[in-house]
Amino acid sequence: MLEDQTARPDEPADETGESLRIPVQSPAVQAPAALPLPLDFPVPQQHASPGPAAAENGESWPESYPQGYAVVDVETTGLARHDRIVSAAVYRLDARGEVEDHWYSTVNPQRDPGPTWIHGLTAEVLADAPLFTEIADAFADRLADRVLVAHNAVFDWSMIAREYARAERTPPVRQRLCTIALAKQLSLPLPNHKLESLAAHYGVAQRQAHHALDDARVLAEAFRPSLRLAARHGVRLPLLTCQPLSEWSEGGFGGGGRRDQGGSGHRPYGRSWRPARKRPACPYPNPGRYEPGGRLVQGMRVAISGDTSVDRELLEDRATEAGLHIASQVSRLTSLLVTNDPDSLTSKVVKAQAHGTPVVDEAAFGQLLLDVAPAPGSGG
């Protein structure tokens, strides 16, 4: 953990974030949210020179760091698993955080646009916007072969993964990086973990909060000095594996429909709400830890960390139906941790390592669920 994360006067200007502002054309951030930028909005091309500031100053760069990043922001109709994307933006950065280009599009969610007072995109504005299937290729081109970077990345990634699953496509994303997790690793002196606080720390001006393009710009500007600070101190980046969905459910989705072909621009919309998830208490006592090579036993406490190819709630439902207890955290009482990314730095993985909790991947867990032993004394 670093003791002093703030830039000092004797440090290179690029570490403060003040001299490395990403150029953004004024219409991109000054236009009202109700008048989103068109898909073909011209973007500035800026390429890093062969010798970025860090290299010119003789600083080494970790060989394990990714070769490129896609800084992403999506605005959505809500927070639930059946909600949809209404706008998306990507800033592509090179290995050292220099901007290469950016892209933005509104998206017709085929439902009520949700909190218009936040993102400013009304049903009228989105009526003629492209469907996600119509921008999927362009979006994928910007994400391909790069680490997805977002603020609270699990949310942006989950929304993107679901949109591609609906389109019966596989998103070209293999890893993601959350800037909240990176700020914590760097021990940045922030009052909270909001994007505005990270931006203020590096002197980055927000011009239109909750406009996907401006939020992506702000995050790209703040990510660059964080990346260079991490590189200078040899900090391991908090990279997590992105697992595309192969089995999923819309859950409480209530409405939707294809874009009206009659020219009216109107379509049926569903509600945007987040259903409560309160599971019944497991009726069986905890029999202890899972023994590798053995069977799961009813009552075992199972925690799940990271992405799963089967929708997380579906996987948890199956475990509950088999008589297992789904734990929200890992403790010394946890019987088993399920994760597809055992080398990640998530709190569950770190605690499992500390407690010696057995770990299996999703595929192995799926096989174990097929033959769960009855609880001792249950007569099963």
C-alpha positions as a Markdown table, in Angstrom:
| # | Residue | x | y | z |
|---|---|---|---|---|
| 1 | Met | 0.0 | 0.0 | 0.0 |
| 2 | Leu | 1.3 | 3.4 | -1.0 |
| 3 | Glu | 1.8 | 6.0 | 1.7 |
| 4 | Asp | 1.4 | 9.1 | -0.4 |
| 5 | Gln | -0.7 | 9.0 | -3.5 |
| 6 | Thr | -1.0 | 12.7 | -4.2 |
| 7 | Ala | 1.2 | 14.4 | -6.8 |
| 8 | Arg | 4.1 | 16.5 | -5.5 |
| 9 | Pro | 5.5 | 19.6 | -7.1 |
| 10 | Asp | 8.7 | 17.8 | -8.1 |
| 11 | Glu | 6.8 | 15.1 | -9.9 |
| 12 | Pro | 6.2 | 15.1 | -13.7 |
| 13 | Ala | 3.2 | 17.1 | -14.8 |
| 14 | Asp | 1.6 | 14.0 | -16.3 |
| 15 | Glu | 1.1 | 12.4 | -12.9 |
| 16 | Thr | -1.1 | 15.2 | -11.7 |
| 17 | Gly | -3.6 | 14.9 | -14.6 |
| 18 | Glu | -3.5 | 18.6 | -15.2 |
| 19 | Ser | -1.4 | 18.5 | -18.3 |
| 20 | Leu | -3.0 | 15.5 | -19.9 |
| 21 | Arg | -6.6 | 16.5 | -20.6 |
| 22 | Ile | -8.3 | 14.4 | -23.3 |
| 23 | Pro | -9.5 | 16.8 | -26.1 |
| 24 | Val | -13.2 | 16.7 | -26.5 |
| 25 | Gln | -15.1 | 18.8 | -29.0 |
| 26 | Ser | -17.5 | 21.1 | -27.3 |
| 27 | Pro | -20.7 | 19.8 | -28.8 |
| 28 | Ala | -20.1 | 16.4 | -27.2 |
| 29 | Val | -20.4 | 17.8 | -23.7 |
| 30 | Gln | -22.3 | 21.0 | -24.0 |
| 31 | Ala | -25.3 | 19.8 | -25.9 |
| 32 | Pro | -28.3 | 19.2 | -23.7 |
| 33 | Ala | -28.8 | 15.5 | -22.7 |
| 34 | Ala | -32.1 | 15.5 | -24.5 |
| 35 | Leu | -30.2 | 16.2 | -27.8 |
| 36 | Pro | -27.7 | 13.3 | -27.8 |
| 37 | Leu | -24.9 | 13.1 | -30.2 |
| 38 | Pro | -25.4 | 11.2 | -33.5 |
| 39 | Leu | -23.7 | 7.9 | -34.0 |
| 40 | Asp | -21.4 | 9.4 | -36.6 |
| 41 | Phe | -20.3 | 12.3 | -34.5 |
| 42 | Pro | -16.8 | 13.2 | -35.6 |
| 43 | Val | -14.1 | 12.2 | -33.1 |
| 44 | Pro | -10.6 | 13.7 | -32.7 |
| 45 | Gln | -7.8 | 11.3 | -33.5 |
| 46 | Gln | -5.0 | 11.5 | -31.0 |
| 47 | His | -2.2 | 8.9 | -30.9 |
| 48 | Ala | 0.5 | 8.5 | -28.4 |
| 49 | Ser | 4.0 | 9.3 | -29.5 |
| 50 | Pro | 6.6 | 6.4 | -29.5 |
| 51 | Gly | 8.0 | 7.8 | -26.3 |
| 52 | Pro | 5.3 | 8.7 | -23.7 |
| 53 | Ala | 6.2 | 10.9 | -20.7 |
| 54 | Ala | 7.0 | 7.9 | -18.5 |
| 55 | Ala | 9.4 | 6.4 | -21.0 |
| 56 | Glu | 11.1 | 9.8 | -21.6 |
| 57 | Asn | 11.7 | 10.2 | -17.9 |
| 58 | Gly | 13.4 | 6.8 | -17.8 |
| 59 | Glu | 10.5 | 5.1 | -15.9 |
| 60 | Ser | 9.9 | 1.4 | -16.5 |
| 61 | Trp | 6.5 | 0.1 | -17.4 |
| 62 | Pro | 5.3 | -3.3 | -16.1 |
| 63 | Glu | 5.3 | -5.9 | -18.8 |
| 64 | Ser | 2.3 | -7.5 | -17.3 |
| 65 | Tyr | 0.1 | -4.5 | -17.9 |
| 66 | Pro | -2.5 | -4.6 | -20.7 |
| 67 | Gln | -1.7 | -3.3 | -24.2 |
| 68 | Gly | -4.9 | -1.2 | -24.5 |
| 69 | Tyr | -8.0 | -0.1 | -22.7 |
| 70 | Ala | -11.7 | 0.7 | -23.5 |
| 71 | Val | -13.0 | 3.2 | -21.0 |
| 72 | Val | -16.8 | 2.7 | -21.0 |
| 73 | Asp | -19.9 | 4.3 | -19.7 |
| 74 | Val | -23.5 | 3.2 | -20.2 |
| 75 | Glu | -26.7 | 4.9 | -19.2 |
| 76 | Thr | -29.6 | 2.6 | -18.5 |
| 77 | Thr | -33.3 | 2.4 | -17.9 |
| 78 | Gly | -32.6 | 1.2 | -14.3 |
| 79 | Leu | -30.6 | -1.1 | -12.2 |
| 80 | Ala | -32.3 | -4.5 | -12.5 |
| 81 | Arg | -31.3 | -7.4 | -14.7 |
| 82 | His | -34.1 | -6.8 | -17.1 |
| 83 | Asp | -33.2 | -3.1 | -17.6 |
| 84 | Arg | -31.7 | -1.9 | -20.9 |
| 85 | Ile | -29.0 | 0.4 | -22.2 |
| 86 | Val | -30.1 | 3.8 | -23.5 |
| 87 | Ser | -26.7 | 5.2 | -24.4 |
| 88 | Ala | -23.1 | 4.0 | -24.6 |
| 89 | Ala | -19.7 | 5.6 | -25.0 |
| 90 | Val | -16.2 | 4.3 | -25.3 |
| 91 | Tyr | -12.8 | 6.1 | -25.1 |
| 92 | Arg | -10.1 | 3.8 | -26.5 |
| 93 | Leu | -6.7 | 4.3 | -24.8 |
| 94 | Asp | -3.3 | 2.8 | -25.5 |
| 95 | Ala | -1.1 | 0.9 | -23.1 |
| 96 | Arg | -0.1 | 4.0 | -21.2 |
| 97 | Gly | -3.5 | 5.6 | -21.1 |
| 98 | Glu | -3.2 | 8.0 | -24.1 |
| 99 | Val | -6.4 | 8.5 | -26.0 |
| 100 | Glu | -6.8 | 7.1 | -29.5 |
| 101 | Asp | -10.4 | 7.9 | -30.3 |
| 102 | His | -13.9 | 7.8 | -28.9 |
| 103 | Trp | -17.4 | 6.7 | -29.9 |
| 104 | Tyr | -20.9 | 7.3 | -28.7 |
| 105 | Ser | -24.5 | 6.3 | -29.5 |
| 106 | Thr | -27.9 | 6.4 | -28.1 |
| 107 | Val | -29.9 | 3.2 | -28.0 |
| 108 | Asn | -33.6 | 2.5 | -28.4 |
| 109 | Pro | -34.3 | 0.3 | -25.2 |
| 110 | Gln | -37.7 | -0.8 | -26.6 |
| 111 | Arg | -39.3 | 0.1 | -23.3 |
| 112 | Asp | -39.7 | 3.0 | -20.9 |
| 113 | Pro | -36.4 | 5.0 | -20.7 |
| 114 | Gly | -36.5 | 5.0 | -17.0 |
| 115 | Pro | -35.0 | 7.9 | -15.0 |
| 116 | Thr | -35.0 | 10.6 | -17.6 |
| 117 | Trp | -34.3 | 13.2 | -14.9 |
| 118 | Ile | -30.8 | 11.5 | -14.6 |
| 119 | His | -29.7 | 10.7 | -18.1 |
| 120 | Gly | -32.0 | 13.2 | -19.9 |
| 121 | Leu | -33.0 | 10.7 | -22.7 |
| 122 | Thr | -36.8 | 10.7 | -23.2 |
| 123 | Ala | -38.9 | 8.3 | -25.2 |
| 124 | Glu | -39.2 | 10.9 | -27.9 |
| 125 | Val | -35.5 | 11.4 | -28.2 |
| 126 | Leu | -34.9 | 7.6 | -28.3 |
| 127 | Ala | -37.7 | 6.8 | -30.7 |
| 128 | Asp | -35.5 | 6.9 | -33.8 |
| 129 | Ala | -32.3 | 5.7 | -32.0 |
| 130 | Pro | -30.8 | 2.4 | -33.3 |
| 131 | Leu | -31.6 | -0.8 | -31.5 |
| 132 | Phe | -28.7 | -2.5 | -29.6 |
| 133 | Thr | -28.5 | -5.1 | -32.3 |
| 134 | Glu | -27.9 | -2.4 | -34.8 |
| 135 | Ile | -24.9 | -1.0 | -32.9 |
| 136 | Ala | -23.5 | -4.3 | -31.5 |
| 137 | Asp | -20.8 | -4.6 | -34.2 |
| 138 | Ala | -19.6 | -1.0 | -33.8 |
| 139 | Phe | -19.6 | -1.3 | -30.0 |
| 140 | Ala | -17.7 | -4.6 | -30.3 |
| 141 | Asp | -15.1 | -3.1 | -32.5 |
| 142 | Arg | -14.3 | -0.5 | -29.8 |
| 143 | Leu | -14.1 | -3.2 | -27.1 |
| 144 | Ala | -12.1 | -5.9 | -28.9 |
| 145 | Asp | -8.7 | -6.8 | -27.6 |
| 146 | Arg | -8.8 | -4.3 | -24.8 |
| 147 | Val | -9.5 | -4.3 | -21.0 |
| 148 | Leu | -12.9 | -2.7 | -20.3 |
| 149 | Val | -12.5 | 0.1 | -17.8 |
| 150 | Ala | -15.5 | 1.6 | -15.9 |
| 151 | His | -16.4 | 3.2 | -12.6 |
| 152 | Asn | -18.2 | 0.3 | -10.8 |
| 153 | Ala | -17.3 | -1.9 | -13.7 |
| 154 | Val | -19.4 | -4.8 | -12.6 |
| 155 | Phe | -22.6 | -2.8 | -13.4 |
| 156 | Asp | -21.5 | -1.6 | -16.8 |
| 157 | Trp | -20.2 | -5.0 | -17.7 |
| 158 | Ser | -23.3 | -6.8 | -16.6 |
| 159 | Met | -25.5 | -4.5 | -18.6 |
| 160 | Ile | -23.3 | -5.0 | -21.7 |
| 161 | Ala | -23.2 | -8.8 | -21.2 |
| 162 | Arg | -27.0 | -8.9 | -21.0 |
| 163 | Glu | -27.5 | -6.8 | -24.1 |
| 164 | Tyr | -25.2 | -9.1 | -26.1 |
| 165 | Ala | -26.9 | -12.2 | -24.7 |
| 166 | Arg | -30.3 | -10.8 | -25.9 |
| 167 | Ala | -28.7 | -10.2 | -29.3 |
| 168 | Glu | -27.4 | -13.8 | -29.2 |
| 169 | Arg | -23.9 | -12.5 | -29.6 |
| 170 | Thr | -20.7 | -12.8 | -27.5 |
| 171 | Pro | -19.1 | -9.6 | -26.4 |
| 172 | Pro | -15.3 | -9.4 | -27.2 |
| 173 | Val | -14.3 | -8.6 | -23.6 |
| 174 | Arg | -12.1 | -10.9 | -21.6 |
| 175 | Gln | -11.1 | -8.6 | -18.7 |
| 176 | Arg | -12.4 | -5.6 | -16.9 |
| 177 | Leu | -10.9 | -3.1 | -14.5 |
| 178 | Cys | -12.9 | -1.1 | -11.9 |
| 179 | Thr | -11.5 | 2.4 | -11.2 |
| 180 | Ile | -13.1 | 2.2 | -7.7 |
| 181 | Ala | -11.0 | -0.9 | -7.0 |
| 182 | Leu | -7.9 | 0.8 | -8.4 |
| 183 | Ala | -8.4 | 3.9 | -6.3 |
| 184 | Lys | -8.7 | 1.7 | -3.2 |
| 185 | Gln | -5.5 | -0.2 | -4.2 |
| 186 | Leu | -3.7 | 3.2 | -4.6 |
| 187 | Ser | -5.2 | 4.5 | -1.3 |
| 188 | Leu | -6.2 | 7.7 | -3.0 |
| 189 | Pro | -7.4 | 10.2 | -0.4 |
| 190 | Leu | -11.0 | 10.4 | -1.6 |
| 191 | Pro | -14.0 | 11.4 | 0.6 |
| 192 | Asn | -16.0 | 8.7 | -1.2 |
| 193 | His | -15.9 | 6.6 | -4.3 |
| 194 | Lys | -18.1 | 8.6 | -6.6 |
| 195 | Leu | -16.8 | 9.5 | -10.1 |
| 196 | Glu | -17.0 | 13.2 | -9.2 |
| 197 | Ser | -14.7 | 12.7 | -6.3 |
| 198 | Leu | -12.1 | 10.8 | -8.4 |
| 199 | Ala | -12.4 | 13.6 | -11.0 |
| 200 | Ala | -11.9 | 16.3 | -8.4 |
| 201 | His | -8.8 | 14.6 | -7.1 |
| 202 | Tyr | -7.1 | 14.9 | -10.5 |
| 203 | Gly | -8.6 | 18.3 | -11.3 |
| 204 | Val | -10.8 | 16.9 | -14.1 |
| 205 | Ala | -13.9 | 19.0 | -14.9 |
| 206 | Gln | -17.2 | 17.3 | -15.3 |
| 207 | Arg | -19.3 | 19.2 | -17.9 |
| 208 | Gln | -22.4 | 17.0 | -18.2 |
| 209 | Ala | -22.8 | 14.4 | -15.5 |
| 210 | His | -24.7 | 11.2 | -16.6 |
| 211 | His | -24.1 | 11.9 | -20.3 |
| 212 | Ala | -22.3 | 8.7 | -21.3 |
| 213 | Leu | -19.8 | 10.4 | -23.5 |
| 214 | Asp | -18.8 | 13.0 | -20.9 |
| 215 | Asp | -18.7 | 10.5 | -18.1 |
| 216 | Ala | -16.4 | 8.3 | -20.2 |
| 217 | Arg | -14.2 | 11.3 | -21.0 |
| 218 | Val | -13.9 | 12.2 | -17.3 |
| 219 | Leu | -13.1 | 8.7 | -16.4 |
| 220 | Ala | -10.5 | 8.4 | -19.1 |
| 221 | Glu | -8.8 | 11.6 | -17.9 |
| 222 | Ala | -8.8 | 10.3 | -14.3 |
| 223 | Phe | -7.7 | 6.8 | -15.2 |
| 224 | Arg | -4.5 | 7.9 | -17.0 |
| 225 | Pro | -2.8 | 9.4 | -13.9 |
| 226 | Ser | -4.0 | 6.5 | -11.8 |
| 227 | Leu | -2.6 | 4.0 | -14.3 |
| 228 | Arg | 0.8 | 5.8 | -14.3 |
| 229 | Leu | 0.9 | 6.0 | -10.5 |
| 230 | Ala | 0.2 | 2.2 | -10.3 |
| 231 | Ala | 2.9 | 1.5 | -12.9 |
| 232 | Arg | 5.5 | 3.7 | -11.1 |
| 233 | His | 4.9 | 1.8 | -7.9 |
| 234 | Gly | 4.6 | -1.7 | -9.5 |
| 235 | Val | 1.0 | -2.1 | -8.3 |
| 236 | Arg | -0.9 | -5.1 | -9.6 |
| 237 | Leu | -3.9 | -3.9 | -11.5 |
| 238 | Pro | -7.3 | -5.2 | -10.2 |
| 239 | Leu | -8.2 | -7.1 | -13.4 |
| 240 | Leu | -11.2 | -9.4 | -13.3 |
| 241 | Thr | -12.2 | -12.0 | -15.9 |
| 242 | Cys | -15.4 | -11.2 | -17.9 |
| 243 | Gln | -17.6 | -14.2 | -18.4 |
| 244 | Pro | -20.2 | -13.9 | -21.2 |
| 245 | Leu | -23.7 | -15.1 | -20.3 |
| 246 | Ser | -24.7 | -18.5 | -21.8 |
| 247 | Glu | -27.8 | -19.0 | -19.7 |
| 248 | Trp | -29.9 | -16.2 | -18.3 |
| 249 | Ser | -33.3 | -14.9 | -17.5 |
| 250 | Glu | -35.0 | -11.5 | -17.8 |
| 251 | Gly | -36.8 | -12.1 | -14.5 |
| 252 | Gly | -39.4 | -9.5 | -13.9 |
| 253 | Phe | -39.3 | -7.9 | -17.3 |
| 254 | Gly | -42.7 | -6.5 | -18.0 |
| 255 | Gly | -43.2 | -5.3 | -21.5 |
| 256 | Gly | -41.2 | -4.2 | -24.5 |
| 257 | Gly | -41.6 | -4.9 | -28.2 |
| 258 | Arg | -40.0 | -4.3 | -31.6 |
| 259 | Arg | -39.6 | -0.8 | -32.9 |
| 260 | Asp | -42.8 | 0.5 | -34.4 |
| 261 | Gln | -42.6 | 0.1 | -38.2 |
| 262 | Gly | -45.7 | 2.2 | -38.8 |
| 263 | Gly | -43.8 | 5.5 | -38.3 |
| 264 | Ser | -45.5 | 6.6 | -35.1 |
| 265 | Gly | -42.4 | 6.1 | -33.0 |
| 266 | His | -44.4 | 4.7 | -30.1 |
| 267 | Arg | -44.2 | 1.3 | -28.6 |
| 268 | Pro | -45.4 | -0.5 | -25.5 |
| 269 | Tyr | -43.1 | 0.0 | -22.5 |
| 270 | Gly | -42.7 | -2.0 | -19.3 |
| 271 | Arg | -42.0 | -0.7 | -15.9 |
| 272 | Ser | -38.4 | -0.3 | -14.6 |
| 273 | Trp | -38.0 | -1.6 | -11.1 |
| 274 | Arg | -35.7 | -3.8 | -9.1 |
| 275 | Pro | -37.4 | -6.8 | -7.5 |
| 276 | Ala | -36.3 | -7.8 | -4.0 |
| 277 | Arg | -34.3 | -10.9 | -3.6 |
| 278 | Lys | -34.9 | -12.4 | -0.1 |
| 279 | Arg | -34.2 | -16.1 | 0.1 |
| 280 | Pro | -35.8 | -18.4 | 2.7 |
| 281 | Ala | -33.5 | -19.5 | 5.4 |
| 282 | Cys | -31.7 | -22.8 | 4.8 |
| 283 | Pro | -33.4 | -25.5 | 6.9 |
| 284 | Tyr | -30.3 | -27.6 | 7.4 |
| 285 | Pro | -27.4 | -27.0 | 9.8 |
| 286 | Asn | -24.0 | -26.3 | 8.3 |
| 287 | Pro | -22.1 | -29.7 | 8.1 |
| 288 | Gly | -18.7 | -28.0 | 7.7 |
| 289 | Arg | -16.3 | -27.5 | 4.8 |
| 290 | Tyr | -16.5 | -29.2 | 1.4 |
| 291 | Glu | -13.9 | -32.0 | 1.0 |
| 292 | Pro | -12.3 | -31.8 | -2.4 |
| 293 | Gly | -13.2 | -34.8 | -4.4 |
| 294 | Gly | -16.3 | -35.5 | -2.3 |
| 295 | Arg | -19.9 | -34.5 | -2.5 |
| 296 | Leu | -21.7 | -31.3 | -1.4 |
| 297 | Val | -23.9 | -31.8 | 1.6 |
| 298 | Gln | -27.2 | -30.0 | 2.3 |
| 299 | Gly | -26.7 | -27.1 | 4.6 |
| 300 | Met | -23.2 | -26.2 | 3.3 |
| 301 | Arg | -22.5 | -22.5 | 3.0 |
| 302 | Val | -21.5 | -21.6 | -0.5 |
| 303 | Ala | -20.3 | -18.2 | -1.7 |
| 304 | Ile | -19.9 | -17.1 | -5.3 |
| 305 | Ser | -17.4 | -14.5 | -6.6 |
| 306 | Gly | -17.0 | -12.9 | -10.0 |
| 307 | Asp | -18.8 | -13.5 | -13.3 |
| 308 | Thr | -20.6 | -16.7 | -14.1 |
| 309 | Ser | -21.8 | -18.0 | -17.5 |
| 310 | Val | -25.1 | -18.9 | -16.0 |
| 311 | Asp | -27.0 | -15.9 | -14.6 |
| 312 | Arg | -25.9 | -15.5 | -11.0 |
| 313 | Glu | -29.4 | -15.5 | -9.7 |
| 314 | Leu | -30.3 | -18.7 | -11.6 |
| 315 | Leu | -27.2 | -20.4 | -10.2 |
| 316 | Glu | -28.0 | -19.3 | -6.7 |
| 317 | Asp | -31.6 | -20.5 | -7.1 |
| 318 | Arg | -30.3 | -23.9 | -8.2 |
| 319 | Ala | -28.0 | -24.1 | -5.2 |
| 320 | Thr | -30.8 | -23.1 | -2.8 |
| 321 | Glu | -33.2 | -25.7 | -4.3 |
| 322 | Ala | -30.5 | -28.3 | -3.7 |
| 323 | Gly | -30.5 | -27.5 | 0.0 |
| 324 | Leu | -27.4 | -25.3 | 0.1 |
| 325 | His | -27.0 | -21.9 | 1.9 |
| 326 | Ile | -25.9 | -19.0 | -0.3 |
| 327 | Ala | -23.5 | -16.8 | 1.7 |
| 328 | Ser | -23.0 | -13.2 | 0.8 |
| 329 | Gln | -19.6 | -13.2 | 2.3 |
| 330 | Val | -16.7 | -15.5 | 3.0 |
| 331 | Ser | -15.9 | -16.4 | 6.6 |
| 332 | Arg | -14.3 | -19.3 | 8.5 |
| 333 | Leu | -17.7 | -21.0 | 8.4 |
| 334 | Thr | -17.9 | -20.9 | 4.6 |
| 335 | Ser | -17.9 | -24.4 | 3.1 |
| 336 | Leu | -17.0 | -23.6 | -0.5 |
| 337 | Leu | -16.2 | -20.6 | -2.8 |
| 338 | Val | -17.2 | -20.8 | -6.4 |
| 339 | Thr | -15.2 | -18.5 | -8.8 |
| 340 | Asn | -14.0 | -18.6 | -12.4 |
| 341 | Asp | -11.2 | -16.2 | -11.5 |
| 342 | Pro | -9.3 | -17.7 | -8.5 |
| 343 | Asp | -6.4 | -15.3 | -8.9 |
| 344 | Ser | -8.5 | -12.1 | -8.6 |
| 345 | Leu | -8.2 | -9.7 | -5.7 |
| 346 | Thr | -11.9 | -9.7 | -4.8 |
| 347 | Ser | -12.6 | -9.7 | -1.1 |
| 348 | Lys | -14.2 | -13.1 | -1.3 |
| 349 | Val | -11.2 | -14.7 | -3.0 |
| 350 | Val | -8.8 | -13.0 | -0.6 |
| 351 | Lys | -10.7 | -14.1 | 2.5 |
| 352 | Ala | -11.0 | -17.6 | 1.1 |
| 353 | Gln | -7.3 | -17.8 | 0.7 |
| 354 | Ala | -6.8 | -16.5 | 4.3 |
| 355 | His | -9.3 | -19.0 | 5.7 |
| 356 | Gly | -8.2 | -21.9 | 3.6 |
| 357 | Thr | -11.7 | -22.2 | 2.1 |
| 358 | Pro | -11.9 | -24.8 | -0.7 |
| 359 | Val | -12.4 | -23.2 | -4.2 |
| 360 | Val | -14.0 | -24.7 | -7.4 |
| 361 | Asp | -14.9 | -23.1 | -10.7 |
| 362 | Glu | -18.5 | -22.8 | -12.1 |
| 363 | Ala | -18.3 | -25.9 | -14.2 |
| 364 | Ala | -17.2 | -28.1 | -11.3 |
| 365 | Phe | -19.9 | -26.6 | -9.1 |
| 366 | Gly | -22.5 | -27.4 | -11.7 |
| 367 | Gln | -21.5 | -31.0 | -11.6 |
| 368 | Leu | -21.5 | -31.1 | -7.8 |
| 369 | Leu | -25.1 | -29.7 | -7.8 |
| 370 | Leu | -26.2 | -32.8 | -9.7 |
| 371 | Asp | -25.5 | -35.0 | -6.7 |
| 372 | Val | -25.9 | -33.2 | -3.4 |
| 373 | Ala | -25.9 | -35.5 | -0.3 |
| 374 | Pro | -28.8 | -35.2 | 2.1 |
| 375 | Ala | -28.2 | -33.5 | 5.4 |
| 376 | Pro | -27.1 | -35.8 | 8.2 |
| 377 | Gly | -30.1 | -37.1 | 10.1 |
| 378 | Ser | -32.6 | -35.9 | 7.5 |
| 379 | Gly | -33.5 | -39.4 | 6.5 |
| 380 | Gly | -32.8 | -38.7 | 2.8 |
